[in-house]
C-alpha cells in the first residue's frame, strides 16, 4: 500500500499547529483507532464533536496521498 500523509491541526494557546506523518492504512481506519471523541455537544439543528489526539485538542485533519505543499 502506498503511504498516505496525515496532517493533524491543533489549537494551542490561540495558534494553529500542524503535525504531519505517513500512515500505511486507510484514513478512516487510522482516525478510528487513534483519535477519540472527548465531548459531543448537540444542538437542535446540528452536533459538534470535540476530538483528542495524544492529549491535544484536534480542530481538523487532512488525509491525502500527496505530500502537503
mmCIF file of the C-alpha atoms, coordinates in Angstrom:
data_MODEL
# 
_entry.id   MODEL 
# 
loop_
_atom_site.group_PDB 
_atom_site.id 
_atom_site.type_symbol 
_atom_site.label_atom_id 
_atom_site.label_alt_id 
_atom_site.label_comp_id 
_atom_site.label_asym_id 
_atom_site.label_entity_id 
_atom_site.label_seq_id 
_atom_site.pdbx_PDB_ins_code 
_atom_site.Cartn_x 
_atom_site.Cartn_y 
_atom_site.Cartn_z 
_atom_site.occupancy 
_atom_site.B_iso_or_equiv 
_atom_site.pdbx_formal_charge 
_atom_site.auth_seq_id 
_atom_site.auth_comp_id 
_atom_site.auth_asym_id 
_atom_site.auth_atom_id 
_atom_site.pdbx_PDB_model_num 
ATOM 1  C CA . UNK A 1 1  ? 0.000   0.000  0.000  1.00 0.00 ? 1  UNK A CA 1 
ATOM 2  C CA . UNK A 1 2  ? 1.234   3.474  -0.898 1.00 0.00 ? 2  UNK A CA 1 
ATOM 3  C CA . UNK A 1 3  ? 1.930   5.733  2.120  1.00 0.00 ? 3  UNK A CA 1 
ATOM 4  C CA . UNK A 1 4  ? -0.678  8.382  2.951  1.00 0.00 ? 4  UNK A CA 1 
ATOM 5  C CA . UNK A 1 5  ? 0.155   11.703 4.597  1.00 0.00 ? 5  UNK A CA 1 
ATOM 6  C CA . UNK A 1 6  ? -1.906  12.736 7.638  1.00 0.00 ? 6  UNK A CA 1 
ATOM 7  C CA . UNK A 1 7  ? -1.875  16.372 8.757  1.00 0.00 ? 7  UNK A CA 1 
ATOM 8  C CA . UNK A 1 8  ? -3.444  16.969 12.179 1.00 0.00 ? 8  UNK A CA 1 
ATOM 9  C CA . UNK A 1 9  ? -4.418  20.545 13.100 1.00 0.00 ? 9  UNK A CA 1 
ATOM 10 C CA . UNK A 1 10 ? -4.296  21.568 16.769 1.00 0.00 ? 10 UNK A CA 1 
ATOM 11 C CA . UNK A 1 11 ? -5.261  24.780 18.523 1.00 0.00 ? 11 UNK A CA 1 
ATOM 12 C CA . UNK A 1 12 ? -2.500  25.548 21.054 1.00 0.00 ? 12 UNK A CA 1 
ATOM 13 C CA . UNK A 1 13 ? -2.563  28.808 23.051 1.00 0.00 ? 13 UNK A CA 1 
ATOM 14 C CA . UNK A 1 14 ? -4.624  30.543 20.369 1.00 0.00 ? 14 UNK A CA 1 
ATOM 15 C CA . UNK A 1 15 ? -2.419  29.380 17.458 1.00 0.00 ? 15 UNK A CA 1 
ATOM 16 C CA . UNK A 1 16 ? -2.958  26.579 14.950 1.00 0.00 ? 16 UNK A CA 1 
ATOM 17 C CA . UNK A 1 17 ? -0.166  23.993 14.913 1.00 0.00 ? 17 UNK A CA 1 
ATOM 18 C CA . UNK A 1 18 ? 0.232   21.126 12.437 1.00 0.00 ? 18 UNK A CA 1 
ATOM 19 C CA . UNK A 1 19 ? 1.745   17.678 12.850 1.00 0.00 ? 19 UNK A CA 1 
ATOM 20 C CA . UNK A 1 20 ? 2.399   15.615 9.670  1.00 0.00 ? 20 UNK A CA 1 
ATOM 21 C CA . UNK A 1 21 ? 3.320   11.952 9.286  1.00 0.00 ? 21 UNK A CA 1 
ATOM 22 C CA . UNK A 1 22 ? 2.883   8.940  6.995  1.00 0.00 ? 22 UNK A CA 1 
ATOM 23 C CA . UNK A 1 23 ? 0.492   6.053  7.555  1.00 0.00 ? 23 UNK A CA 1 
ATOM 24 C CA . UNK A 1 24 ? 0.093   2.750  5.714  1.00 0.00 ? 24 UNK A CA 1 
ATOM 25 C CA . UNK A 1 25 ? -3.627  2.144  6.257  1.00 0.00 ? 25 UNK A CA 1 
ATOM 26 C CA . UNK A 1 26 ? -6.844  3.885  5.251  1.00 0.00 ? 26 UNK A CA 1 
ATOM 27 C CA . UNK A 1 27 ? -7.543  7.355  6.631  1.00 0.00 ? 27 UNK A CA 1 
ATOM 28 C CA . UNK A 1 28 ? -10.792 6.181  8.167  1.00 0.00 ? 28 UNK A CA 1 
ATOM 29 C CA . UNK A 1 29 ? -9.126  3.245  9.930  1.00 0.00 ? 29 UNK A CA 1 
ATOM 30 C CA . UNK A 1 30 ? -6.279  5.398  11.279 1.00 0.00 ? 30 UNK A CA 1 
ATOM 31 C CA . UNK A 1 31 ? -8.676  8.074  12.563 1.00 0.00 ? 31 UNK A CA 1 
ATOM 32 C CA . UNK A 1 32 ? -10.947 5.469  14.191 1.00 0.00 ? 32 UNK A CA 1 
ATOM 33 C CA . UNK A 1 33 ? -8.035  3.841  16.061 1.00 0.00 ? 33 UNK A CA 1 
ATOM 34 C CA . UNK A 1 34 ? -6.059  6.948  17.051 1.00 0.00 ? 34 UNK A CA 1 
ATOM 35 C CA . UNK A 1 35 ? -8.350  9.958  17.518 1.00 0.00 ? 35 UNK A CA 1 
ATOM 36 C CA . UNK A 1 36 ? -11.061 9.868  20.140 1.00 0.00 ? 36 UNK A CA 1 
ATOM 37 C CA . UNK A 1 37 ? -14.173 11.935 20.719 1.00 0.00 ? 37 UNK A CA 1 
ATOM 38 C CA . UNK A 1 38 ? -13.831 13.663 24.073 1.00 0.00 ? 38 UNK A CA 1 
ATOM 39 C CA . UNK A 1 39 ? -17.141 15.511 24.089 1.00 0.00 ? 39 UNK A CA 1 
ATOM 40 C CA . UNK A 1 40 ? -20.243 15.870 21.953 1.00 0.00 ? 40 UNK A CA 1 
ATOM 41 C CA . UNK A 1 41 ? -22.376 18.996 22.110 1.00 0.00 ? 41 UNK A CA 1 
ATOM 42 C CA . UNK A 1 42 ? -25.717 18.539 20.453 1.00 0.00 ? 42 UNK A CA 1 
ATOM 43 C CA . UNK A 1 43 ? -27.872 21.451 19.357 1.00 0.00 ? 43 UNK A CA 1 
ATOM 44 C CA . UNK A 1 44 ? -31.338 21.136 17.864 1.00 0.00 ? 44 UNK A CA 1 
ATOM 45 C CA . UNK A 1 45 ? -30.109 21.634 14.276 1.00 0.00 ? 45 UNK A CA 1 
ATOM 46 C CA . UNK A 1 46 ? -26.574 20.215 14.463 1.00 0.00 ? 46 UNK A CA 1 
ATOM 47 C CA . UNK A 1 47 ? -23.987 18.427 16.565 1.00 0.00 ? 47 UNK A CA 1 
ATOM 48 C CA . UNK A 1 48 ? -20.383 19.337 17.315 1.00 0.00 ? 48 UNK A CA 1 
ATOM 49 C CA . UNK A 1 49 ? -17.735 16.813 18.293 1.00 0.00 ? 49 UNK A CA 1 
ATOM 50 C CA . UNK A 1 50 ? -14.509 17.587 20.164 1.00 0.00 ? 50 UNK A CA 1 
ATOM 51 C CA . UNK A 1 51 ? -11.569 15.294 19.397 1.00 0.00 ? 51 UNK A CA 1 
ATOM 52 C CA . UNK A 1 52 ? -8.297  14.456 21.128 1.00 0.00 ? 52 UNK A CA 1 
ATOM 53 C CA . UNK A 1 53 ? -5.028  13.017 19.771 1.00 0.00 ? 53 UNK A CA 1 
ATOM 54 C CA . UNK A 1 54 ? -2.112  12.363 22.135 1.00 0.00 ? 54 UNK A CA 1 
ATOM 55 C CA . UNK A 1 55 ? -3.559  14.767 24.708 1.00 0.00 ? 55 UNK A CA 1 
ATOM 56 C CA . UNK A 1 56 ? -4.047  17.626 22.226 1.00 0.00 ? 56 UNK A CA 1 
ATOM 57 C CA . UNK A 1 57 ? -7.356  19.068 21.043 1.00 0.00 ? 57 UNK A CA 1 
ATOM 58 C CA . UNK A 1 58 ? -7.851  18.322 17.346 1.00 0.00 ? 58 UNK A CA 1 
ATOM 59 C CA . UNK A 1 59 ? -9.576  21.036 15.288 1.00 0.00 ? 59 UNK A CA 1 
ATOM 60 C CA . UNK A 1 60 ? -9.218  19.267 11.952 1.00 0.00 ? 60 UNK A CA 1 
ATOM 61 C CA . UNK A 1 61 ? -7.232  16.842 9.857  1.00 0.00 ? 61 UNK A CA 1 
ATOM 62 C CA . UNK A 1 62 ? -6.251  16.303 6.248  1.00 0.00 ? 62 UNK A CA 1 
ATOM 63 C CA . UNK A 1 63 ? -5.612  12.877 4.782  1.00 0.00 ? 63 UNK A CA 1 
ATOM 64 C CA . UNK A 1 64 ? -4.034  12.799 1.347  1.00 0.00 ? 64 UNK A CA 1 
ATOM 65 C CA . UNK A 1 65 ? -1.909  10.621 -0.874 1.00 0.00 ? 65 UNK A CA 1 
ATOM 66 C CA . UNK A 1 66 ? 0.188   13.636 -1.850 1.00 0.00 ? 66 UNK A CA 1 
ATOM 67 C CA . UNK A 1 67 ? 2.928   15.397 0.136  1.00 0.00 ? 67 UNK A CA 1 
ATOM 68 C CA . UNK A 1 68 ? 1.481   18.654 1.612  1.00 0.00 ? 68 UNK A CA 1 
ATOM 69 C CA . UNK A 1 69 ? 2.729   21.861 -0.040 1.00 0.00 ? 69 UNK A CA 1 
# 
